[in-house]
């Protein structure tokens, strides 16, 4: 099978091979990290969980090492062993990232990128030895972070700043000396962001203007907008399928999943949306298994929703496969697949 690639924001990112997923992991508002068996996407079951953290504001799964890295609002970066999803365990934690949000993970260099929004610093952290994580460097910024993603191939890091209307682009080719390339002002409030590494084209959810915007970053220090497509207001998480050229957006306020044809980034088209009042509520982050054509959705703020699996084999006619709601995966802020 050809390796397939996917990008996403807030839950899965970094163009990881997509599967098929056997498990997904969620981090929630209550401070739980939960493992869910998704080997049958139509019949989800929770296998284990960890508790005792504060709100989990981002996680990434390194499928090459069976390690999960997450951050919480108590200023910790946490390394989790997920090699046995029936009994996940914390390897270590590292403090120092107040009001933290996790951006992404360089899976080849084993470097995690995490914010300290209080100090307005972006840290590169060596996680090659998860039992002893070490700060390599930090880059200062002005506007606080909302979501982010990382281009593994070109070593470029992206952050969105929401209400200040900026996308910040960093050169992370040398994690010991990161450089802010541009604090790029865009129209509206950018939230979720994902990139097509091969073509160096990015896509971001425009929360306040209700659309998906695309941009060219072939010259990372001088990006340029390519196009936009109007959707409902308030999209958040984004995941893109670079094989089939479809972008999926989570709309938190309208409880929808949107699908957009991105085969021509300068002239994108809306394929339609999924609305399911029973299984979707405050949809926030997405993890996409391209090989299985299944999208996993984290429902953020309403108890009783948890994780939803969605058949996206026909993006113009998406259907819900199952929903799993437990104490440990309700009110999920982040999601990622193994």
C-alpha positions in Angstrom: 0.0 0.0 0.0 1.3 3.5 -0.8 2.0 5.6 2.2 -0.7 8.2 2.7 -0.4 11.4 4.4 -2.7 13.6 6.4 -2.4 16.9 8.3 -4.5 18.3 11.0 -4.5 20.8 13.8 -4.9 20.4 17.5 -5.1 16.6 17.4 -3.2 15.0 14.6 -0.6 16.7 12.4 2.8 16.5 11.0 1.9 14.5 7.9 1.9 11.2 9.7 1.1 8.0 7.8 -2.5 7.4 8.5 -3.1 3.9 9.3 -5.3 2.3 9.5 -5.8 3.5 13.1 -6.2 0.9 15.8 -6.7 3.4 18.6 -7.4 7.1 19.0 -6.5 9.1 22.1 -8.3 12.1 23.5 -7.4 14.7 26.0 -10.3 16.4 27.8 -11.3 19.3 29.9 -11.5 17.1 33.0 -7.8 16.2 32.8 -8.1 12.7 31.3 -6.2 11.1 28.5 -8.3 8.2 27.2 -7.5 5.4 24.8 -10.3 4.1 22.5 -10.2 1.0 20.3 -11.3 2.0 16.8 -10.3 -1.2 15.0 -14.0 -1.4 14.2 -15.0 2.2 13.6 -18.7 1.3 13.8 -18.2 -0.1 17.4 -15.9 2.1 19.5 -14.8 1.0 22.9 -12.6 2.6 25.6 -9.6 0.5 26.6 -7.8 2.6 29.3 -7.2 6.1 30.6 -5.0 8.3 32.7 -6.4 10.9 35.1 -5.1 13.7 37.4 -4.1 16.2 34.9 -5.6 19.6 34.2 -7.4 20.5 30.9 -5.5 18.9 28.0 -5.0 21.6 25.3 -3.2 19.5 22.7 -1.7 16.1 22.0 0.3 14.4 19.3 1.0 10.7 18.7 4.4 9.5 17.4 3.4 6.3 15.7 7.0 5.3 15.1 7.7 5.0 18.8 4.2 4.5 20.3 4.6 7.7 22.4 2.0 10.4 23.0 3.0 13.9 24.0 0.4 16.2 25.5 0.3 19.5 27.3 -2.1 20.7 30.1 -3.0 24.0 31.6 -1.0 23.2 34.7 2.1 24.1 32.6 3.2 20.5 31.9 4.5 18.7 28.9 3.6 15.0 29.4 5.1 11.9 27.7 2.8 8.9 27.6 3.6 5.3 26.7 0.8 4.1 24.5 2.4 0.9 23.2 -0.2 -1.0 25.2 -3.5 0.9 24.7 -5.1 -1.4 27.3 -2.8 0.1 29.9 -1.4 3.5 28.9 1.1 5.0 31.4 2.9 8.3 31.9 6.7 8.1 31.3 7.5 11.6 32.6 6.3 15.2 32.8 8.2 18.5 32.4 6.9 21.8 33.8 7.5 25.4 32.7 4.9 26.0 30.0 2.2 28.2 31.6 -1.1 28.5 29.8 0.4 26.0 27.4 -0.8 24.9 24.1 0.8 22.1 22.1 1.7 22.9 18.6 3.1 19.8 17.0 5.9 17.2 16.9 8.8 16.7 14.6 8.7 12.9 14.4 12.1 12.5 12.7 14.1 14.8 15.0 12.0 13.9 18.0 11.3 17.5 18.9 8.1 18.8 20.5 7.0 22.4 20.0 5.0 23.8 22.9 3.9 27.3 23.9 4.3 29.2 27.1 1.6 31.8 26.5 2.2 33.7 29.7 5.8 34.4 28.7 4.9 34.5 25.0 7.6 31.9 24.1 7.6 29.0 21.7 9.8 26.2 23.0 11.5 23.4 21.1 11.9 20.4 23.4 14.1 17.3 22.8 11.8 14.3 23.5 14.1 11.7 22.0 14.4 10.4 25.6 10.9 10.8 26.9 12.0 10.0 30.4 14.2 13.1 30.4 12.9 15.8 28.1 15.1 18.9 27.6 14.4 22.4 26.3 16.5 23.2 23.3 15.6 26.8 22.6 12.7 29.2 22.5 11.5 31.9 20.2 9.6 35.0 21.5 6.4 36.2 20.0 3.8 38.9 20.5 0.3 37.4 20.0 -0.8 34.4 22.0 -1.3 31.1 20.3 -4.6 29.4 19.3 -3.7 26.4 17.1 -0.8 25.2 15.1 0.8 22.7 12.8 4.2 21.6 11.5 5.6 20.9 8.0 7.8 17.9 8.6 9.4 18.0 5.2 10.4 21.7 5.0 10.8 22.2 8.8 8.4 25.1 9.0 6.1 25.7 12.0 2.8 27.6 11.9 0.8 29.2 14.7 -2.6 30.9 14.5 -3.4 33.7 16.9 -7.2 33.9 16.6 -8.5 37.4 17.6 -5.3 39.2 16.8 -5.7 37.9 13.2 -2.2 36.6 12.7 -0.4 33.5 11.4 3.1 33.2 12.7 5.6 31.2 10.6 8.8 29.9 12.1 11.9 28.3 10.6 12.4 25.2 12.8 15.1 23.6 10.7 17.5 24.1 13.7 15.5 23.4 16.8 18.3 24.9 18.9 17.9 28.2 17.2 14.3 28.8 15.9 13.5 31.9 14.0 10.3 33.8 13.5 10.0 34.5 9.8 6.8 36.5 9.7 4.0 37.6 11.9 1.5 37.6 9.0 -1.7 39.6 9.4 -4.8 38.0 7.7 -8.4 39.0 7.5 -10.6 37.5 10.2 -9.7 35.2 13.1 -7.6 32.2 12.0 -8.1 29.0 14.1 -7.3 25.5 12.8 -4.5 25.2 10.3 -3.1 22.4 8.1 -0.5 22.2 5.3 0.1 20.3 2.1 3.9 19.8 2.4 4.5 18.6 -1.1 3.0 21.7 -2.7 3.7 24.1 0.2 0.1 25.2 0.4 -1.6 25.9 3.7 -5.3 25.9 4.7 -6.8 27.7 7.7 -10.2 27.9 9.2 -11.4 31.5 9.3 -13.6 31.6 12.4 -15.0 35.1 12.2 -15.5 35.2 8.4 -16.9 31.7 8.2 -14.7 30.3 5.6 -11.7 28.1 4.6 -8.7 30.1 3.3 -5.7 28.8 1.4 -2.2 30.3 1.0 1.1 29.7 -0.7 4.1 29.4 1.6 6.7 28.3 -1.0 8.6 31.4 0.3 7.8 30.9 4.0 8.8 34.5 5.0 6.4 35.9 2.4 3.2 33.9 2.2 0.3 34.9 -0.1 -3.4 34.1 0.0 -4.7 31.9 -2.8 -8.4 31.6 -2.3 -11.3 31.1 0.1 -14.6 29.3 0.2 -17.5 30.4 2.4 -18.9 28.1 5.0 -20.9 28.6 8.2 -19.3 30.9 10.8 -17.0 29.6 13.6 -15.0 26.7 12.2 -12.2 25.4 14.4 -10.3 22.2 13.9 -9.0 21.3 10.4 -7.7 18.0 8.8 -6.7 17.6 5.2 -6.5 14.5 3.0 -3.7 15.3 0.5 -4.4 12.0 -1.4 -8.0 12.7 -2.3 -7.6 16.5 -1.9 -10.4 17.1 0.6 -10.3 19.4 3.7 -12.5 18.7 6.7 -13.5 21.4 9.2 -15.1 21.1 12.6 -17.7 23.8 13.3 -18.0 24.1 17.0 -21.0 26.5 17.1 -23.2 24.9 14.4 -22.3 21.3 15.3 -21.2 20.5 11.8 -18.4 18.8 9.9 -17.7 20.5 6.5 -16.0 18.9 3.5 -14.2 21.1 1.0 -12.7 20.2 -2.4 -9.1 21.6 -2.3 -7.8 20.1 -5.6 -7.5 23.7 -6.8 -6.5 25.8 -3.8 -7.2 29.0 -5.7 -10.8 27.9 -6.5 -12.0 25.6 -3.7 -15.6 24.3 -3.5 -17.9 23.3 -0.7 -18.9 19.6 -0.9 -21.4 19.9 1.9 -21.7 19.2 5.6 -22.8 16.7 8.1 -25.1 17.7 10.9 -26.2 15.1 13.5 -27.7 16.6 16.6 -27.5 13.2 18.5 -23.8 12.5 17.9 -22.2 15.9 17.1 -22.1 18.8 19.6 -19.5 21.5 19.9 -17.2 19.7 17.5 -13.7 21.0 18.0 -10.8 18.8 16.8 -10.4 16.1 14.1 -8.2 13.0 13.4 -8.4 11.6 9.9 -7.6 8.0 9.0 -7.3 8.3 5.2 -6.6 4.6 4.6 -9.9 3.6 6.3 -11.8 6.7 5.1 -12.9 7.5 8.7 -12.8 10.8 10.4 -12.8 11.0 14.2 -14.3 14.0 15.9 -13.7 15.3 19.4 -16.8 17.0 20.8 -15.6 19.7 23.2 -18.1 21.2 25.6 -21.2 19.0 26.0 -21.2 15.9 28.3 -22.7 12.9 26.6 -21.0 13.3 23.2 -17.3 12.2 23.5 -15.9 10.8 20.3 -17.7 10.4 17.0 -16.5 8.2 14.1 -17.7 9.3 10.6 -17.5 7.5 7.2 -16.0 10.0 4.7 -15.6 7.5 1.8 -18.0 9.9 0.0 -17.1 13.4 1.4 -20.2 14.8 -0.2 -22.4 12.4 1.8 -20.7 11.7 5.2 -22.4 9.4 7.7 -22.0 8.8 11.4 -20.7 5.3 12.3 -20.7 5.4 16.1 -20.4 7.7 19.1 -18.6 6.9 22.4 -19.3 9.0 25.5 -17.5 8.2 28.7 -16.4 10.4 31.6 -12.9 10.2 30.3 -13.5 11.2 26.7 -16.4 13.7 27.1 -15.6 17.4 26.6 -12.5 16.5 24.5 -10.1 19.3 23.5 -7.7 17.1 21.4 -7.6 13.9 19.5 -5.0 11.8 17.7 -4.6 8.3 16.2 -2.2 5.4 16.5 
